[in-house]
């Protein structure tokens, strides 16, 4: 899965559209599974966690709208509806019952890829951790605050940027160069000073850090799990 941007389920009773969309998405580094009906799709979402579902509204058996209404809350997966051109009532109903976007047929595959990217970007932002608890420490990026042993420490915007990246990549080592790019700073000594300042707010013993550690010759890593 590492080589793919996302795993997408295409649900359409038109074999030609299914295969054309699958081919185009494959060429753009997406992993694709297909279903020829809502019933077929339900079987697949029960065993696979998809990143996005691309769903035709007009299909024999259960319609795309009924599928969305029945499954949106249960599977919590973004849905892009494919609608017949001019069927505005279907598009409105689809959005009302929880679809994330729609695209009218016929459509340009490139536009579909852009809509997929937009949804994935929004989903990624929503899934970013902003509050974490470990040991006797609480980091709340929403409040720009670290609470350690019931003492509060404010964090500035630069510290917040670094922490957000590290919190969402626990155990990953970041070089000084990578940290510098995050905060638009190219002086290694200044980066070291920022890390030292963060340790005073996070660590019980900043001189012997347990969580925000130095990887000699490489950079820094945050261990919180």
Protein Blocks (a to p, Z undefined) as FASTA:
>chain_A
ZZpmbdcddddfblklmmmmmmmmmmnopacdddfbfklmmmmmmmpccfbdcddfbdgh
jafklmmmmmmmmnopacdddddehilmlmmmmmmnopabdcdddddfklmmmmmmmmmm
mmmmmmpcfbdcehjbdcdfknopaceehiacdddfklmmmmmmmmmmghiacdfklmmm
mnopabfklmmmmmmmmmmmmpmblmlcfklccdehilccddfZZ
